[in-house]
Amino acid sequence: MARTITRDELKAKLDRGDKFSLVEALPTKYYTDKHLPGAVNIPHDEIDEHAPILLPDKSAEIVAYCANAACKNSGIAARRLIALGHANVRDYHEGKADWIAAGFPTECGRGFQAAE
């Protein structure tokens, strides 16, 4: 099971410019509409296909998130990443809705996402 990360911990990491990968585990249409700053899009059911290419360093820190606490996608993505050998995976369980409710910035558009 992946460790969790809070909104404030994640915001602090982004503000400091920490080196880690932020992964939105929702389908592409939700990522394109709005995503957390600097996030890449790997839908939870495409982790096995795209993680080896987009996240090749298995020791690097990864934070996965999805829509909200009721959404299971980030947990599924985090468990798959761990099963693939990634050693430092965290789950922002409260997700995008929590981030937006706090008034934190988002980005929109295609950005960096797994190939469709």
Residue pairs with C-beta under 8 A, 6 or more apart in sequence:
1 78
1 79
1 82
2 64
2 75
2 78
2 79
2 81
2 82
2 89
2 90
2 91
3 89
3 90
3 91
4 90
4 91
4 92
4 93
5 13
5 63
5 90
5 91
5 92
6 92
6 94
7 92
7 94
7 98
7 99
7 102
7 104
10 22
10 36
10 63
10 92
10 99
11 102
11 104
13 20
13 63
14 22
14 36
14 37
14 38
18 61
19 60
19 61
20 60
20 61
20 62
20 63
21 40
21 54
21 55
21 60
21 61
21 62
21 63
22 36
22 37
22 38
22 39
22 40
22 62
22 63
22 65
23 39
23 40
23 41
23 42
23 55
23 62
23 63
23 64
23 65
23 77
24 30
24 31
24 35
24 36
24 39
24 40
24 41
24 42
24 64
24 65
24 66
24 96
25 42
25 43
25 44
25 47
25 64
25 65
25 66
25 73
25 74
25 76
25 77
26 41
26 43
26 44
26 66
26 67
26 71
26 73
26 96
27 43
28 41
28 43
28 113
28 116
30 67
30 96
31 39
31 41
31 111
31 113
32 108
32 109
32 110
32 111
32 113
33 108
34 96
34 100
34 106
34 107
34 108
35 41
35 96
35 106
35 107
35 108
35 111
36 65
36 96
36 99
36 104
36 106
36 107
37 105
37 106
37 107
38 107
39 65
39 107
39 111
39 112
40 54
40 111
40 112
40 113
40 114
41 111
41 112
41 113
41 114
42 50
42 51
42 54
42 55
42 77
42 113
42 114
43 73
43 114
44 66
44 72
44 73
44 74
44 76
44 77
44 80
45 76
46 114
47 76
47 77
47 80
47 81
47 84
48 80
48 84
49 114
50 114
50 115
51 80
51 81
51 84
51 86
52 84
54 114
55 62
55 81
55 86
58 84
58 85
58 86
58 87
59 87
59 88
60 86
60 88
61 88
61 89
61 90
62 78
62 81
62 86
62 88
62 89
62 90
63 89
63 90
63 91
63 92
64 74
64 75
64 77
64 78
64 81
64 89
64 90
64 91
64 92
65 74
65 91
65 92
65 93
65 95
65 96
65 99
66 72
66 73
66 74
66 77
66 95
66 96
67 73
67 95
67 96
67 97
68 94
68 95
68 96
68 97
68 98
69 93
69 94
69 95
69 98
71 95
74 91
74 92
74 93
74 95
75 91
75 93
78 89
78 90
78 91
81 89
82 89
92 98
92 99
96 106
99 106
100 106
